[in-house]
């Protein structure tokens, strides 16, 4: 029996998303996955592990709704924002007939998820300054074979770190009305919360926003994400989500993170990251091996090096693991560097100064 031949054609041809852990690496300074540098201790208070959990834990929904400024009926909790990316494709795209659209360089899971479900991937490259090419997007939206049903944009964009212009996002929402969902991935918006598009939900029923506790909340290992959307969109997603998507320990710890004390901790996390980011940006700009440090509104810096391969290998040899972005369109010579602790930033700087 040839098990490979039994698989779907699109799965056999699929190049899986190369997550930081999947790529691996050797070292003790992990600056490749945009994680917070320290663990956050939370006790497990719920001991009902013999029972199935709620599909959508009411207390958790209420806590995040209060944090995000939305109604509970506008919210879905999932296994990270990655699960929501897939749920939206499953709920809104006909395999083999419809398409998703995204704008590289950006997060790779939009394309991988579409390909997994047999949905066409349509890309419109970002402009040179990594903003939306609205004219090209409009042309793509008007094509009918296949028709675009979901548009993914990342704000701030991963891996470039920049925010998308609000005027452009509004124009995108206007041109997609009645045609497609616009999914704004706000995984890193906690670092620039005043730029969130969440207040627009009432004006644009086809707007969907993705959030996560992985970054500013320092809970990447928890795998807890949220979808903010019109109640009708949430109802459709609830039709295709797994029966018990949120394990009891996940809901327990997430609720603690969203408590008053937990949110104060998040504020301190954000302040620390921004302070270290500013320090690191200045430090890197003084290193002779650096061509450019790009501005960032997130918890990492995208850096272009004169000899990125040498830098990457030197850092690896010193136990410093960063993310290679050179295969992304327009990112020749670029490495993405997570903002770690001050000690980690200083160790990185010290290594780069010797190159």
Secondary structure by P-SEA (a helix, b strand, c coil): cccccccccccccccccccccccccccccccccccccbbbbbcccccccccccccccaaaaaaaaaaaccccccccccccaaaaaaaaaaacccccccbbbbbccccaaaaaaaaaacbbbbbbbcccccccaaaaaaaaaacccccccbbbbbcccccccccccaaaaaaaaaaacccbbbbbbcccccccccccccccccccccbbbbbcccccccccccbbbbbbccaaaaaaaaaccccccccaaaaaaaaaaacaaaaaaaaaaaaaaaaaaaaaaaaaaacccccccccccccbbbbbbccaaaaaaaaaaacbbbbbcccccccccbbbbccccaaaaaaaaaaaaac
